[in-house]
Amino acid sequence: MVFSPVVFYHWSLILALNNDILILLLLTGLFQSFYLWGLAEAYKAGDMSIAYPIARSSPLIVVCISSFFLVNSKTFPRKR
């Protein structure tokens, strides 16, 4: 809410964004809210020394696993 005047001041730039970009921004916000909600629940339910390292390393693990499957899938054929 603090920065909403800045958004309205640059409204012409917001309107220039493509619909695909806006959808990606909304999805990013949704996944970020899931991450922060899960982090808050982990901190509430568990010990900080266990929850923090798992929470901080989980995005890296997800990116590595998804990259491995995307590279090895037939969606992106390898150049030979």
C-alpha positions in Angstrom: 0.0 0.0 0.0 2.9 2.3 0.6 4.1 2.2 -3.0 0.7 2.3 -4.7 1.1 6.0 -5.6 4.2 5.0 -7.5 2.2 2.4 -9.4 -0.5 4.9 -10.3 2.1 7.5 -11.3 3.6 5.0 -13.8 0.3 3.5 -14.9 1.2 3.9 -18.6 4.1 1.5 -18.1 1.8 -1.0 -16.4 -0.5 -0.8 -19.4 2.4 -1.5 -21.8 3.1 -4.9 -20.2 2.1 -7.9 -22.2 -0.7 -10.2 -20.8 1.8 -13.0 -20.6 4.0 -11.0 -18.4 1.1 -10.1 -16.1 0.1 -13.7 -15.8 3.7 -14.7 -14.9 3.8 -11.9 -12.3 0.5 -13.1 -10.8 1.8 -16.7 -10.7 5.1 -15.6 -9.1 3.1 -13.8 -6.4 1.0 -16.9 -5.8 3.9 -19.2 -5.5 5.8 -16.7 -3.3 2.8 -16.5 -1.0 2.7 -20.4 -0.8 6.4 -20.4 0.1 6.0 -17.8 2.8 3.0 -19.5 4.2 4.8 -22.8 4.4 7.8 -21.1 5.9 5.6 -19.5 8.6 4.0 -22.8 9.4 7.3 -24.6 9.6 8.6 -21.9 12.0 5.5 -22.2 14.1 5.5 -26.0 14.2 9.2 -26.9 14.4 12.6 -25.9 15.7 14.2 -23.0 13.9 17.5 -24.9 13.5 15.7 -27.6 11.5 13.1 -25.6 9.6 15.4 -22.8 8.4 17.9 -24.9 6.5 15.2 -27.0 4.9 13.2 -24.0 3.9 16.3 -22.2 2.4 17.5 -25.2 0.4 14.2 -26.4 -0.9 13.9 -23.9 -3.8 17.4 -25.0 -5.0 16.4 -28.6 -4.8 13.2 -28.0 -6.8 15.1 -26.1 -9.5 17.7 -28.8 -9.8 15.2 -31.6 -10.1 12.9 -29.8 -12.5 15.9 -28.7 -14.7 17.1 -32.3 -14.8 13.7 -33.5 -16.0 13.2 -30.7 -18.5 16.6 -31.2 -20.0 16.1 -34.9 -20.3 12.5 -34.7 -21.6 11.5 -34.9 -25.2 10.1 -31.4 -25.0 13.5 -29.9 -25.5 15.4 -32.1 -28.0 19.2 -32.0 -27.7 21.3 -30.7 -30.6 23.8 -33.3 -31.9 
